Amino acid sequence: MEPLDFQETYWDGRHYDLEGKGHASDIPFYLHHIEIYGDPALELGCGTGRITIPLAEAGIDITGIDVLDTMLSDARKK
């Protein structure tokens, strides 16, 4: 049996967003820890901004980085 190849999911922000659509239950976890430790915050592998954007909208000083320009481009559009 060959391992599943999810590489295409992580090269295309549209697919990545569909996979995570409606998934926001972890945002309170991040907000809680930022409340404890303070900001600024850094999100490694931010993808299209699923976590970075809501935290920024909540007033958190956050920077997201990713190795894929395609993901960062989609995040910037949002």
C-alpha positions in Angstrom: 0.0 0.0 0.0 1.4 3.4 -1.0 1.2 6.3 1.5 -1.3 9.0 0.8 0.2 12.1 -0.8 -1.4 15.2 0.6 1.2 17.5 -1.1 -1.3 19.0 -3.5 -3.5 20.1 -0.6 -0.6 22.1 0.8 0.4 23.7 -2.5 -3.1 25.1 -3.2 -4.7 27.4 -0.7 -8.2 26.8 -2.1 -8.0 23.1 -1.1 -6.4 23.9 2.2 -9.2 26.3 3.0 -11.9 23.8 2.1 -10.3 21.2 4.4 -10.3 23.6 7.3 -13.6 25.4 6.6 -15.6 25.9 9.7 -12.9 24.7 11.9 -12.3 27.5 14.5 -12.6 25.6 17.8 -8.9 25.9 18.4 -8.9 29.8 18.3 -9.8 30.1 22.0 -6.8 27.9 22.8 -4.5 30.4 21.1 -6.2 33.4 22.6 -5.9 31.9 26.1 -2.2 31.3 25.7 -1.5 34.7 24.3 -3.5 36.1 27.2 -1.1 34.3 29.6 2.2 34.9 27.8 1.4 38.1 25.9 2.0 39.2 22.4 3.6 39.6 19.9 2.9 36.1 18.6 4.5 34.1 15.7 2.6 31.4 13.8 4.9 29.0 12.0 3.3 27.4 9.0 0.4 29.8 8.9 -0.9 28.6 5.6 -3.7 30.8 4.4 -4.2 32.5 7.7 -6.9 30.3 9.3 -5.5 31.1 12.8 -3.4 34.2 12.1 -6.3 36.3 10.7 -8.8 35.8 13.5 -6.1 36.5 16.1 -5.1 39.7 14.3 -8.8 40.7 14.1 -9.0 40.1 17.9 -6.2 42.7 18.3 -3.3 40.4 18.8 0.0 41.5 17.4 0.8 38.4 15.3 3.0 37.5 12.4 2.4 34.4 10.3 5.2 32.8 8.2 5.0 29.9 5.8 7.5 28.3 3.3 4.9 28.4 0.5 4.4 31.7 -1.3 1.1 30.4 -2.6 -0.3 30.1 0.9 1.0 33.5 1.9 -0.4 35.0 -1.2 -3.9 33.6 -0.4 -3.5 34.8 3.2 -2.7 38.4 2.0 -5.8 38.4 -0.2 -7.9 37.7 2.8 
